[in-house]
Amino acid sequence: MARTTKSSAAKQTSRRRISATVTKSTGRRKKSSSRLRGDELKRAVKKLQNEPDDKIARQQWKRIEQSIFGVRYEN
């Protein structure tokens, strides 16, 4: 028996239905990964700005720098 597959349009429609169901059940839309990353970055910067200890603040800045640029700088 031949195996049938859904067309691309049918798959997208199916995904939309599933997404809409999740949205209706939770009352919230799912956040994209870039939005989650942005929210995480905002929290990290706020925490950095409120940190009184310079040594801890520098460590936090290094983590933020690494998450943005993907590289650890040695300065």
PQR file with spaces between the fields and no chain letter, atoms N, CA, C, O and H, PARSE charges and radii, in Angstrom:
ATOM       1  N    MET     1       0.841   -1.174    0.000 -0.4000 1.5000
ATOM       2  CA   MET     1       0.000    0.000    0.000 -0.0000 2.0000
ATOM       3  C    MET     1       0.891    1.243    0.000  0.5500 1.7000
ATOM       4  O    MET     1       1.872    1.297    0.742 -0.5500 1.4000
ATOM       5  N    ALA     2       0.566    2.224   -0.809 -0.4000 1.5000
ATOM       6  CA   ALA     2       1.359    3.446   -0.923 -0.0000 2.0000
ATOM       7  C    ALA     2       1.143    4.334    0.297  0.5500 1.7000
ATOM       8  O    ALA     2       0.042    4.446    0.836 -0.5500 1.4000
ATOM       9  H    ALA     2      -0.231    2.180   -1.411  0.4000 1.0000
ATOM      10  N    ARG     3       2.224    4.948    0.699 -0.4000 1.5000
ATOM      11  CA   ARG     3       2.169    5.830    1.866 -0.0000 2.0000
ATOM      12  C    ARG     3       1.799    7.237    1.400  0.5500 1.7000
ATOM      13  O    ARG     3       2.404    7.770    0.470 -0.5500 1.4000
ATOM      14  H    ARG     3       3.119    4.857    0.262  0.4000 1.0000
ATOM      15  N    THR     4       0.815    7.826    2.043 -0.4000 1.5000
ATOM      16  CA   THR     4       0.400    9.172    1.664 -0.0000 2.0000
ATOM      17  C    THR     4       0.947   10.170    2.672  0.5500 1.7000
ATOM      18  O    THR     4       1.073    9.878    3.862 -0.5500 1.4000
ATOM      19  H    THR     4       0.323    7.393    2.799  0.4000 1.0000
ATOM      20  N    THR     5       1.265   11.342    2.172 -0.4000 1.5000
ATOM      21  CA   THR     5       1.767   12.399    3.054 -0.0000 2.0000
ATOM      22  C    THR     5       0.919   13.642    2.867  0.5500 1.7000
ATOM      23  O    THR     5       0.315   13.851    1.815 -0.5500 1.4000
ATOM      24  H    THR     5       1.163   11.580    1.206  0.4000 1.0000
ATOM      25  N    LYS     6       0.886   14.452    3.893 -0.4000 1.5000
ATOM      26  CA   LYS     6       0.145   15.705    3.812 -0.0000 2.0000
ATOM      27  C    LYS     6       0.935   16.705    2.980  0.5500 1.7000
ATOM      28  O    LYS     6       2.166   16.708    2.986 -0.5500 1.4000
ATOM      29  H    LYS     6       1.376   14.281    4.748  0.4000 1.0000
ATOM      30  N    SER     7       0.216   17.541    2.275 -0.4000 1.5000
ATOM      31  CA   SER     7       0.881   18.610    1.532 -0.0000 2.0000
ATOM      32  C    SER     7       1.393   19.653    2.516  0.5500 1.7000
ATOM      33  O    SER     7       0.994   19.669    3.681 -0.5500 1.4000
ATOM      34  H    SER     7      -0.784   17.539    2.270  0.4000 1.0000
ATOM      35  N    SER     8       2.256   20.503    2.052 -0.4000 1.5000
ATOM      36  CA   SER     8       2.831   21.552    2.897 -0.0000 2.0000
ATOM      37  C    SER     8       1.738   22.465    3.454  0.5500 1.7000
ATOM      38  O    SER     8       1.770   22.830    4.629 -0.5500 1.4000
ATOM      39  H    SER     8       2.580   20.490    1.106  0.4000 1.0000
ATOM      40  N    ALA     9       0.786   22.829    2.621 -0.4000 1.5000
ATOM      41  CA   ALA     9      -0.306   23.705    3.065 -0.0000 2.0000
ATOM      42  C    ALA     9      -1.152   23.022    4.135  0.5500 1.7000
ATOM      43  O    ALA     9      -1.572   23.661    5.099 -0.5500 1.4000
ATOM      44  H    ALA     9       0.760   22.533    1.667  0.4000 1.0000
ATOM      45  N    ALA    10      -1.399   21.734    3.967 -0.4000 1.5000
ATOM      46  CA   ALA    10      -2.187   20.992    4.951 -0.0000 2.0000
ATOM      47  C    ALA    10      -1.450   20.901    6.279  0.5500 1.7000
ATOM      48  O    ALA    10      -2.064   20.990    7.343 -0.5500 1.4000
ATOM      49  H    ALA    10      -1.058   21.215    3.184  0.4000 1.0000
ATOM      50  N    LYS    11      -0.130   20.723    6.217 -0.4000 1.5000
ATOM      51  CA   LYS    11       0.669   20.665    7.445 -0.0000 2.0000
ATOM      52  C    LYS    11       0.622   21.997    8.181  0.5500 1.7000
ATOM      53  O    LYS    11       0.480   22.029    9.403 -0.5500 1.4000
ATOM      54  H    LYS    11       0.369   20.650    5.353  0.4000 1.0000
ATOM      55  N    GLN    12       0.741   23.105    7.434 -0.4000 1.5000
ATOM      56  CA   GLN    12       0.702   24.425    8.061 -0.0000 2.0000
ATOM      57  C    GLN    12      -0.657   24.686    8.698  0.5500 1.7000
ATOM      58  O    GLN    12      -0.731   25.233    9.799 -0.5500 1.4000
ATOM      59  H    GLN    12       0.856   23.079    6.441  0.4000 1.0000
ATOM      60  N    THR    13      -1.724   24.303    8.022 -0.4000 1.5000
ATOM      61  CA   THR    13      -3.065   24.477    8.566 -0.0000 2.0000
ATOM      62  C    THR    13      -3.220   23.673    9.842  0.5500 1.7000
ATOM      63  O    THR    13      -3.798   24.146   10.821 -0.5500 1.4000
ATOM      64  H    THR    13      -1.664   23.859    7.128  0.4000 1.0000
ATOM      65  N    SER    14      -2.700   22.459    9.826 -0.4000 1.5000
ATOM      66  CA   SER    14      -2.763   21.608   11.008 -0.0000 2.0000
ATOM      67  C    SER    14      -2.000   22.236   12.167  0.5500 1.7000
ATOM      68  O    SER    14      -2.470   22.222   13.305 -0.5500 1.4000
ATOM      69  H    SER    14      -2.230   22.075    9.031  0.4000 1.0000
ATOM      70  N    ARG    15      -0.829   22.784   11.882 -0.4000 1.5000
ATOM      71  CA   ARG    15      -0.029   23.444   12.925 -0.0000 2.0000
ATOM      72  C    ARG    15      -0.765   24.648   13.493  0.5500 1.7000
ATOM      73  O    ARG    15      -0.749   24.881   14.701 -0.5500 1.4000
ATOM      74  H    ARG    15      -0.447   22.795   10.957  0.4000 1.0000
ATOM      75  N    ARG    16      -1.413   25.414   12.613 -0.4000 1.5000
ATOM      76  CA   ARG    16      -2.161   26.593   13.072 -0.0000 2.0000
ATOM      77  C    ARG    16      -3.287   26.185   14.006  0.5500 1.7000
ATOM      78  O    ARG    16      -3.528   26.839   15.021 -0.5500 1.4000
ATOM      79  H    ARG    16      -1.426   25.225   11.632  0.4000 1.0000
ATOM      80  N    ARG    17      -3.979   25.102   13.664 -0.4000 1.5000
ATOM      81  CA   ARG    17      -5.068   24.627   14.524 -0.0000 2.0000
ATOM      82  C    ARG    17      -4.540   24.233   15.890  0.5500 1.7000
ATOM      83  O    ARG    17      -5.131   24.574   16.915 -0.5500 1.4000
ATOM      84  H    ARG    17      -3.783   24.571   12.840  0.4000 1.0000
ATOM      85  N    ILE    18      -3.428   23.514   15.903 -0.4000 1.5000
ATOM      86  CA   ILE    18      -2.832   23.092   17.171 -0.0000 2.0000
ATOM      87  C    ILE    18      -2.410   24.315   17.964  0.5500 1.7000
ATOM      88  O    ILE    18      -2.664   24.386   19.166 -0.5500 1.4000
ATOM      89  H    ILE    18      -2.948   23.237   15.070  0.4000 1.0000
ATOM      90  N    SER    19      -1.771   25.276   17.317 -0.4000 1.5000
ATOM      91  CA   SER    19      -1.327   26.495   17.981 -0.0000 2.0000
ATOM      92  C    SER    19      -2.516   27.277   18.522  0.5500 1.7000
ATOM      93  O    SER    19      -2.468   27.786   19.641 -0.5500 1.4000
ATOM      94  H    SER    19      -1.565   25.218   16.341  0.4000 1.0000
ATOM      95  N    ALA    20      -3.581   27.374   17.734 -0.4000 1.5000
ATOM      96  CA   ALA    20      -4.778   28.086   18.177 -0.0000 2.0000
ATOM      97  C    ALA    20      -5.396   27.393   19.379  0.5500 1.7000
ATOM      98  O    ALA    20      -5.881   28.053   20.298 -0.5500 1.4000
ATOM      99  H    ALA    20      -3.620   26.960   16.825  0.4000 1.0000
ATOM     100  N    THR    21      -5.382   26.064   19.379 -0.4000 1.5000
ATOM     101  CA   THR    21      -5.918   25.308   20.505 -0.0000 2.0000
ATOM     102  C    THR    21      -5.117   25.595   21.765  0.5500 1.7000
ATOM     103  O    THR    21      -5.690   25.809   22.833 -0.5500 1.4000
ATOM     104  H    THR    21      -4.988   25.527   18.633  0.4000 1.0000
ATOM     105  N    VAL    22      -3.806   25.600   21.646 -0.4000 1.5000
ATOM     106  CA   VAL    22      -2.948   25.901   22.796 -0.0000 2.0000
ATOM     107  C    VAL    22      -3.219   27.316   23.275  0.5500 1.7000
ATOM     108  O    VAL    22      -3.317   27.558   24.478 -0.5500 1.4000
ATOM     109  H    VAL    22      -3.340   25.426   20.778  0.4000 1.0000
ATOM     110  N    THR    23      -3.341   28.248   22.344 -0.4000 1.5000
ATOM     111  CA   THR    23      -3.597   29.637   22.702 -0.0000 2.0000
ATOM     112  C    THR    23      -4.933   29.772   23.417  0.5500 1.7000
ATOM     113  O    THR    23      -5.025   30.483   24.418 -0.5500 1.4000
ATOM     114  H    THR    23      -3.262   28.051   21.367  0.4000 1.0000
ATOM     115  N    LYS    24      -5.968   29.103   22.924 -0.4000 1.5000
ATOM     116  CA   LYS    24      -7.285   29.183   23.551 -0.0000 2.0000
ATOM     117  C    LYS    24      -7.276   28.565   24.939  0.5500 1.7000
ATOM     118  O    LYS    24      -7.886   29.108   25.860 -0.5500 1.4000
ATOM     119  H    LYS    24      -5.893   28.525   22.112  0.4000 1.0000
ATOM     120  N    SER    25      -6.598   27.447   25.102 -0.4000 1.5000
ATOM     121  CA   SER    25      -6.625   26.764   26.392 -0.0000 2.0000
ATOM     122  C    SER    25      -5.844   27.516   27.457  0.5500 1.7000
ATOM     123  O    SER    25      -6.233   27.502   28.625 -0.5500 1.4000
ATOM     124  H    SER    25      -6.103   27.006   24.354  0.4000 1.0000
ATOM     125  N    THR    26      -4.752   28.172   27.081 -0.4000 1.5000
ATOM     126  CA   THR    26      -3.938   28.881   28.068 -0.0000 2.0000
ATOM     127  C    THR    26      -4.295   30.355   28.146  0.5500 1.7000
ATOM     128  O    THR    26      -4.005   31.016   29.144 -0.5500 1.4000
ATOM     129  H    THR    26      -4.437   28.184   26.132  0.4000 1.0000
ATOM     130  N    GLY    27      -4.916   30.867   27.110 -0.4000 1.5000
ATOM     131  CA   GLY    27      -5.243   32.280   27.087 -0.0000 2.0000
ATOM     132  C    GLY    27      -4.068   33.163   26.713  0.5500 1.7000
ATOM     133  O    GLY    27      -4.179   34.389   26.728 -0.5500 1.4000
ATOM     134  H    GLY    27      -5.152   30.331   26.300  0.4000 1.0000
ATOM     135  N    ARG    28      -2.942   32.549   26.377 -0.4000 1.5000
ATOM     136  CA   ARG    28      -1.746   33.314   26.010 -0.0000 2.0000
ATOM     137  C    ARG    28      -1.144   32.733   24.750  0.5500 1.7000
ATOM     138  O    ARG    28      -1.280   31.543   24.465 -0.5500 1.4000
ATOM     139  H    ARG    28      -2.852   31.554   26.364  0.4000 1.0000
ATOM     140  N    ARG    29      -0.479   33.587   24.004 -0.4000 1.5000
ATOM     141  CA   ARG    29       0.244   33.106   22.831 -0.0000 2.0000
ATOM     142  C    ARG    29       1.618   32.647   23.259  0.5500 1.7000
ATOM     143  O    ARG    29       2.194   33.164   24.217 -0.5500 1.4000
ATOM     144  H    ARG    29      -0.369   34.553   24.235  0.4000 1.0000
ATOM     145  N    LYS    30       2.132   31.677   22.542 -0.4000 1.5000
ATOM     146  CA   LYS    30       3.489   31.214   22.810 -0.0000 2.0000
ATOM     147  C    LYS    30       4.469   32.288   22.364  0.5500 1.7000
ATOM     148  O    LYS    30       4.282   32.908   21.318 -0.5500 1.4000
ATOM     149  H    LYS    30       1.664   31.258   21.764  0.4000 1.0000
ATOM     150  N    LYS    31       5.521   32.510   23.160 -0.4000 1.5000
ATOM     151  CA   LYS    31       6.536   33.493   22.795 -0.0000 2.0000
ATOM     152  C    LYS    31       7.567   32.853   21.877  0.5500 1.7000
ATOM     153  O    LYS    31       7.904   31.677   22.016 -0.5500 1.4000
ATOM     154  H    LYS    31       5.674   32.006   24.010  0.4000 1.0000
ATOM     155  N    SER    32       8.052   33.640   20.953 -0.4000 1.5000
ATOM     156  CA   SER    32       9.103   33.148   20.066 -0.0000 2.0000
ATOM     157  C    SER    32      10.413   33.091   20.836  0.5500 1.7000
ATOM     158  O    SER    32      10.550   33.721   21.885 -0.5500 1.4000
ATOM     159  H    SER    32       7.778   34.595   20.840  0.4000 1.0000
ATOM     160  N    SER    33      11.359   32.350   20.324 -0.4000 1.5000
ATOM     161  CA   SER    33      12.643   32.212   21.013 -0.0000 2.0000
ATOM     162  C    SER    33      13.373   33.549   21.096  0.5500 1.7000
ATOM     163  O    SER    33      14.055   33.816   22.086 -0.5500 1.4000
ATOM     164  H    SER    33      11.248   31.839   19.472  0.4000 1.0000
ATOM     165  N    SER    34      13.241   34.389   20.077 -0.4000 1.5000
ATOM     166  CA   SER    34      13.912   35.694   20.125 -0.0000 2.0000
ATOM     167  C    SER    34      13.280   36.593   21.181  0.5500 1.7000
ATOM     168  O    SER    34      13.972   37.372   21.837 -0.5500 1.4000
ATOM     169  H    SER    34      12.687   34.172   19.273  0.4000 1.0000
ATOM     170  N    ARG    35      11.974   36.483   21.343 -0.4000 1.5000
ATOM     171  CA   ARG    35      11.302   37.281   22.371 -0.0000 2.0000
ATOM     172  C    ARG    35      11.693   36.801   23.765  0.5500 1.7000
ATOM     173  O    ARG    35      11.909   37.611   24.667 -0.5500 1.4000
ATOM     174  H    ARG    35      11.412   35.850   20.810  0.4000 1.0000
ATOM     175  N    LEU    36      11.785   35.487   23.940 -0.4000 1.5000
ATOM     176  CA   LEU    36      12.220   34.942   25.226 -0.0000 2.0000
ATOM     177  C    LEU    36      13.639   35.392   25.544  0.5500 1.7000
ATOM     178  O    LEU    36      13.954   35.747   26.680 -0.5500 1.4000
ATOM     179  H    LEU    36      11.610   34.829   23.208  0.4000 1.0000
ATOM     180  N    ARG    37      14.482   35.373   24.532 -0.4000 1.5000
ATOM     181  CA   ARG    37      15.872   35.796   24.713 -0.0000 2.0000
ATOM     182  C    ARG    37      15.941   37.276   25.086  0.5500 1.7000
ATOM     183  O    ARG    37      16.729   37.669   25.946 -0.5500 1.4000
ATOM     184  H    ARG    37      14.226   35.085   23.609  0.4000 1.0000
ATOM     185  N    GLY    38      15.116   38.087   24.438 -0.4000 1.5000
ATOM     186  CA   GLY    38      15.064   39.512   24.752 -0.0000 2.0000
ATOM     187  C    GLY    38      14.590   39.766   26.176  0.5500 1.7000
ATOM     188  O    GLY    38      15.135   40.619   26.877 -0.5500 1.4000
ATOM     189  H    GLY    38      14.475   37.768   23.740  0.4000 1.0000
ATOM     190  N    ASP    39      13.573   39.022   26.598 -0.4000 1.5000
ATOM     191  CA   ASP    39      13.070   39.155   27.967 -0.0000 2.0000
ATOM     192  C    ASP    39      14.137   38.759   28.978  0.5500 1.7000
ATOM     193  O    ASP    39      14.311   39.414   30.006 -0.5500 1.4000
ATOM     194  H    ASP    39      13.130   38.329   26.028  0.4000 1.0000
ATOM     195  N    GLU    40      14.845   37.684   28.675 -0.4000 1.5000
ATOM     196  CA   GLU    40      15.922   37.224   29.559 -0.0000 2.0000
ATOM     197  C    GLU    40      17.022   38.282   29.645  0.5500 1.7000
ATOM     198  O    GLU    40      17.568   38.532   30.720 -0.5500 1.4000
ATOM     199  H    GLU    40      14.705   37.152   27.840  0.4000 1.0000
ATOM     200  N    LEU    41      17.339   38.892   28.526 -0.4000 1.5000
ATOM     201  CA   LEU    41      18.367   39.930   28.489 -0.0000 2.0000
ATOM     202  C    LEU    41      17.939   41.156   29.303  0.5500 1.7000
ATOM     203  O    LEU    41      18.748   41.734   30.028 -0.5500 1.4000
ATOM     204  H    LEU    41      16.895   38.690   27.653  0.4000 1.0000
ATOM     205  N    LYS    42      16.675   41.548   29.182 -0.4000 1.5000
ATOM     206  CA   LYS    42      16.167   42.683   29.957 -0.0000 2.0000
ATOM     207  C    LYS    42      16.290   42.424   31.454  0.5500 1.7000
ATOM     208  O    LYS    42      16.696   43.304   32.213 -0.5500 1.4000
ATOM     209  H    LYS    42      16.018   41.078   28.593  0.4000 1.0000
ATOM     210  N    ARG    43      15.935   41.209   31.875 -0.4000 1.5000
ATOM     211  CA   ARG    43      16.053   40.862   33.300 -0.0000 2.0000
ATOM     212  C    ARG    43      17.507   40.909   33.756  0.5500 1.7000
ATOM     213  O    ARG    43      17.805   41.392   34.849 -0.5500 1.4000
ATOM     214  H    ARG    43      15.605   40.494   31.258  0.4000 1.0000
ATOM     215  N    ALA    44      18.404   40.411   32.922 -0.4000 1.5000
ATOM     216  CA   ALA    44      19.828   40.395   33.275 -0.0000 2.0000
ATOM     217  C    ALA    44      20.381   41.817   33.395  0.5500 1.7000
ATOM     218  O    ALA    44      21.157   42.104   34.307 -0.5500 1.4000
ATOM     219  H    ALA    44      18.163   40.019   32.035  0.4000 1.0000
ATOM     220  N    VAL    45      19.989   42.701   32.487 -0.4000 1.5000
ATOM     221  CA   VAL    45      20.463   44.087   32.529 -0.0000 2.0000
ATOM     222  C    VAL    45      19.908   44.798   33.760  0.5500 1.7000
ATOM     223  O    VAL    45      20.623   45.549   34.423 -0.5500 1.4000
ATOM     224  H    VAL    45      19.359   42.468   31.746  0.4000 1.0000
ATOM     225  N    LYS    46      18.647   44.564   34.060 -0.4000 1.5000
ATOM     226  CA   LYS    46      18.047   45.184   35.250 -0.0000 2.0000
ATOM     227  C    LYS    46      18.759   44.720   36.521  0.5500 1.7000
ATOM     228  O    LYS    46      19.027   45.513   37.423 -0.5500 1.4000
ATOM     229  H    LYS    46      18.066   43.954   33.521  0.4000 1.0000
ATOM     230  N    LYS    47      19.056   43.430   36.573 -0.4000 1.5000
ATOM     231  CA   LYS    47      19.773   42.881   37.721 -0.0000 2.0000
ATOM     232  C    LYS    47      21.170   43.499   37.820  0.5500 1.7000
ATOM     233  O    LYS    47      21.634   43.819   38.914 -0.5500 1.4000
ATOM     234  H    LYS    47      18.838   42.786   35.840  0.4000 1.0000
ATOM     235  N    LEU    48      21.832   43.664   36.682 -0.4000 1.5000
ATOM     236  CA   LEU    48      23.164   44.276   36.636 -0.0000 2.0000
ATOM     237  C    LEU    48      23.120   45.714   37.154  0.5500 1.7000
ATOM     238  O    LEU    48      23.980   46.120   37.935 -0.5500 1.4000
ATOM     239  H    LEU    48      21.454   43.404   35.793  0.4000 1.0000
ATOM     240  N    GLN    49      22.129   46.473   36.723 -0.4000 1.5000
ATOM     241  CA   GLN    49      22.024   47.873   37.123 -0.0000 2.0000
ATOM     242  C    GLN    49      21.763   48.033   38.619  0.5500 1.7000
ATOM     243  O    GLN    49      22.132   49.047   39.212 -0.5500 1.4000
ATOM     244  H    GLN    49      21.431   46.143   36.088  0.4000 1.0000
ATOM     245  N    ASN    50      21.133   47.040   39.224 -0.4000 1.5000
ATOM     246  CA   ASN    50      20.812   47.115   40.648 -0.0000 2.0000
ATOM     247  C    ASN    50      21.859   46.455   41.538  0.5500 1.7000
ATOM     248  O    ASN    50      21.684   46.395   42.755 -0.5500 1.4000
ATOM     249  H    ASN    50      20.833   46.216   38.743  0.4000 1.0000
ATOM     250  N    GLU    51      22.935   45.964   40.952 -0.4000 1.5000
ATOM     251  CA   GLU    51      23.970   45.261   41.721 -0.0000 2.0000
ATOM     252  C    GLU    51      24.966   46.262   42.309  0.5500 1.7000
ATOM     253  O    GLU    51      25.637   46.968   41.557 -0.5500 1.4000
ATOM     254  H    GLU    51      23.077   46.012   39.963  0.4000 1.0000
ATOM     255  N    PRO    52      25.075   46.339   43.652 -0.5600 1.5000
ATOM     256  CA   PRO    52      26.008   47.292   44.266  0.2800 2.0000
ATOM     257  C    PRO    52      27.472   46.826   44.243  0.5500 1.7000
ATOM     258  O    PRO    52      28.381   47.656   44.263 -0.5500 1.4000
ATOM     259  N    ASP    53      27.702   45.529   44.200 -0.4000 1.5000
ATOM     260  CA   ASP    53      29.065   44.994   44.235 -0.0000 2.0000
ATOM     261  C    ASP    53      29.670   44.993   42.827  0.5500 1.7000
ATOM     262  O    ASP    53      29.139   44.358   41.916 -0.5500 1.4000
ATOM     263  H    ASP    53      26.964   44.855   44.183  0.4000 1.0000
ATOM     264  N    ASP    54      30.787   45.712   42.660 -0.4000 1.5000
ATOM     265  CA   ASP    54      31.419   45.833   41.338 -0.0000 2.0000
ATOM     266  C    ASP    54      31.905   44.496   40.784  0.5500 1.7000
ATOM     267  O    ASP    54      31.818   44.254   39.580 -0.5500 1.4000
ATOM     268  H    ASP    54      31.218   46.228   43.400  0.4000 1.0000
ATOM     269  N    LYS    55      32.407   43.641   41.642 -0.4000 1.5000
ATOM     270  CA   LYS    55      32.926   42.347   41.179 -0.0000 2.0000
ATOM     271  C    LYS    55      31.797   41.481   40.608  0.5500 1.7000
ATOM     272  O    LYS    55      31.947   40.872   39.550 -0.5500 1.4000
ATOM     273  H    LYS    55      32.478   43.837   42.620  0.4000 1.0000
ATOM     274  N    ILE    56      30.684   41.435   41.311 -0.4000 1.5000
ATOM     275  CA   ILE    56      29.528   40.656   40.838 -0.0000 2.0000
ATOM     276  C    ILE    56      28.947   41.295   39.581  0.5500 1.7000
ATOM     277  O    ILE    56      28.558   40.593   38.648 -0.5500 1.4000
ATOM     278  H    ILE    56      30.562   41.930   42.171  0.4000 1.0000
ATOM     279  N    ALA    57      28.889   42.629   39.556 -0.4000 1.5000
ATOM     280  CA   ALA    57      28.368   43.338   38.385 -0.0000 2.0000
ATOM     281  C    ALA    57      29.218   43.043   37.152  0.5500 1.7000
ATOM     282  O    ALA    57      28.687   42.877   36.053 -0.5500 1.4000
ATOM     283  H    ALA    57      29.206   43.199   40.314  0.4000 1.0000
ATOM     284  N    ARG    58      30.527   42.977   37.331 -0.4000 1.5000
ATOM     285  CA   ARG    58      31.421   42.662   36.203 -0.0000 2.0000
ATOM     286  C    ARG    58      31.163   41.258   35.681  0.5500 1.7000
ATOM     287  O    ARG    58      31.159   41.041   34.470 -0.5500 1.4000
ATOM     288  H    ARG    58      30.958   43.112   38.223  0.4000 1.0000
ATOM     289  N    GLN    59      30.947   40.301   36.577 -0.4000 1.5000
ATOM     290  CA   GLN    59      30.639   38.927   36.164 -0.0000 2.0000
ATOM     291  C    GLN    59      29.314   38.887   35.399  0.5500 1.7000
ATOM     292  O    GLN    59      29.190   38.194   34.389 -0.5500 1.4000
ATOM     293  H    GLN    59      30.950   40.477   37.561  0.4000 1.0000
ATOM     294  N    GLN    60      28.333   39.634   35.891 -0.4000 1.5000
ATOM     295  CA   GLN    60      27.039   39.690   35.207 -0.0000 2.0000
ATOM     296  C    GLN    60      27.195   40.311   33.820  0.5500 1.7000
ATOM     297  O    GLN    60      26.602   39.840   32.850 -0.5500 1.4000
ATOM     298  H    GLN    60      28.434   40.197   36.711  0.4000 1.0000
ATOM     299  N    TRP    61      28.000   41.376   33.734 -0.4000 1.5000
ATOM     300  CA   TRP    61      28.229   42.014   32.441 -0.0000 2.0000
ATOM     301  C    TRP    61      28.881   41.048   31.467  0.5500 1.7000
ATOM     302  O    TRP    61      28.521   41.020   30.290 -0.5500 1.4000
ATOM     303  H    TRP    61      28.482   41.759   34.522  0.4000 1.0000
ATOM     304  N    LYS    62      29.834   40.255   31.941 -0.4000 1.5000
ATOM     305  CA   LYS    62      30.508   39.282   31.077 -0.0000 2.0000
ATOM     306  C    LYS    62      29.505   38.256   30.538  0.5500 1.7000
ATOM     307  O    LYS    62      29.587   37.861   29.375 -0.5500 1.4000
ATOM     308  H    LYS    62      30.125   40.278   32.897  0.4000 1.0000
ATOM     309  N    ARG    63      28.560   37.825   31.382 -0.4000 1.5000
ATOM     310  CA   ARG    63      27.526   36.876   30.932 -0.0000 2.0000
ATOM     311  C    ARG    63      26.628   37.514   29.870  0.5500 1.7000
ATOM     312  O    ARG    63      26.280   36.878   28.875 -0.5500 1.4000
ATOM     313  H    ARG    63      28.493   38.146   32.326  0.4000 1.0000
ATOM     314  N    ILE    64      26.259   38.777   30.092 -0.4000 1.5000
ATOM     315  CA   ILE    64      25.422   39.492   29.118 -0.0000 2.0000
ATOM     316  C    ILE    64      26.176   39.645   27.801  0.5500 1.7000
ATOM     317  O    ILE    64      25.623   39.396   26.729 -0.5500 1.4000
ATOM     318  H    ILE    64      26.542   39.295   30.899  0.4000 1.0000
ATOM     319  N    GLU    65      27.423   40.050   27.885 -0.4000 1.5000
ATOM     320  CA   GLU    65      28.271   40.224   26.703 -0.0000 2.0000
ATOM     321  C    GLU    65      28.373   38.919   25.913  0.5500 1.7000
ATOM     322  O    GLU    65      28.292   38.914   24.685 -0.5500 1.4000
ATOM     323  H    GLU    65      27.872   40.253   28.755  0.4000 1.0000
ATOM     324  N    GLN    66      28.551   37.824   26.632 -0.4000 1.5000
ATOM     325  CA   GLN    66      28.681   36.530   25.970 -0.0000 2.0000
ATOM     326  C    GLN    66      27.364   36.112   25.311  0.5500 1.7000
ATOM     327  O    GLN    66      27.372   35.543   24.220 -0.5500 1.4000
ATOM     328  H    GLN    66      28.617   37.828   27.630  0.4000 1.0000
ATOM     329  N    SER    67      26.239   36.392   25.965 -0.4000 1.5000
ATOM     330  CA   SER    67      24.955   36.002   25.377 -0.0000 2.0000
ATOM     331  C    SER    67      24.631   36.829   24.135  0.5500 1.7000
ATOM     332  O    SER    67      23.998   36.327   23.206 -0.5500 1.4000
ATOM     333  H    SER    67      26.233   36.855   26.852  0.4000 1.0000
ATOM     334  N    ILE    68      25.059   38.089   24.110 -0.4000 1.5000
ATOM     335  CA   ILE    68      24.781   38.946   22.953 -0.0000 2.0000
ATOM     336  C    ILE    68      25.704   38.621   21.786  0.5500 1.7000
ATOM     337  O    ILE    68      25.246   38.407   20.664 -0.5500 1.4000
ATOM     338  H    ILE    68      25.573   38.497   24.865  0.4000 1.0000
ATOM     339  N    PHE    69      27.012   38.586   22.057 -0.4000 1.5000
ATOM     340  CA   PHE    69      27.993   38.425   20.987 -0.0000 2.0000
ATOM     341  C    PHE    69      28.425   36.982   20.765  0.5500 1.7000
ATOM     342  O    PHE    69      29.011   36.660   19.732 -0.5500 1.4000
ATOM     343  H    PHE    69      27.384   38.760   22.969  0.4000 1.0000
ATOM     344  N    GLY    70      28.139   36.115   21.729 -0.4000 1.5000
ATOM     345  CA   GLY    70      28.511   34.712   21.590 -0.0000 2.0000
ATOM     346  C    GLY    70      29.990   34.447   21.790  0.5500 1.7000
ATOM     347  O    GLY    70      30.477   33.361   21.479 -0.5500 1.4000
ATOM     348  H    GLY    70      27.663   36.377   22.569  0.4000 1.0000
ATOM     349  N    VAL    71      30.710   35.439   22.311 -0.4000 1.5000
ATOM     350  CA   VAL    71      32.152   35.325   22.510 -0.0000 2.0000
ATOM     351  C    VAL    71      32.484   35.858   23.895  0.5500 1.7000
ATOM     352  O    VAL    71      31.864   36.809   24.371 -0.5500 1.4000
ATOM     353  H    VAL    71      30.314   36.322   22.564  0.4000 1.0000
ATOM     354  N    ARG    72      33.451   35.248   24.525 -0.4000 1.5000
ATOM     355  CA   ARG    72      33.912   35.746   25.826 -0.0000 2.0000
ATOM     356  C    ARG    72      35.165   36.588   25.607  0.5500 1.7000
ATOM     357  O    ARG    72      36.199   36.079   25.175 -0.5500 1.4000
ATOM     358  H    ARG    72      33.955   34.475   24.138  0.4000 1.0000
ATOM     359  N    TYR    73      35.063   37.877   25.907 -0.4000 1.5000
ATOM     360  CA   TYR    73      36.193   38.791   25.751 -0.0000 2.0000
ATOM     361  C    TYR    73      37.021   38.815   27.030  0.5500 1.7000
ATOM     362  O    TYR    73      36.475   38.740   28.130 -0.5500 1.4000
ATOM     363  H    TYR    73      34.223   38.291   26.257  0.4000 1.0000
ATOM     364  N    GLU    74      38.326   38.920   26.885 -0.4000 1.5000
ATOM     365  CA   GLU    74      39.250   38.866   28.024 -0.0000 2.0000
ATOM     366  C    GLU    74      39.779   40.241   28.410  0.5500 1.7000
ATOM     367  O    GLU    74      40.981   40.372   28.637 -0.5500 1.4000
ATOM     368  H    GLU    74      38.770   38.981   25.991  0.4000 1.0000
ATOM     369  N    ASN    75      38.956   41.254   28.494 -0.4000 1.5000
ATOM     370  CA   ASN    75      39.444   42.584   28.859 -0.0000 2.0000
ATOM     371  C    ASN    75      39.121   42.933   30.269  0.5500 1.7000
ATOM     372  O    ASN    75      39.464   44.022   30.730 -0.5500 1.4000
ATOM     373  H    ASN    75      37.979   41.147   28.310  0.4000 1.0000
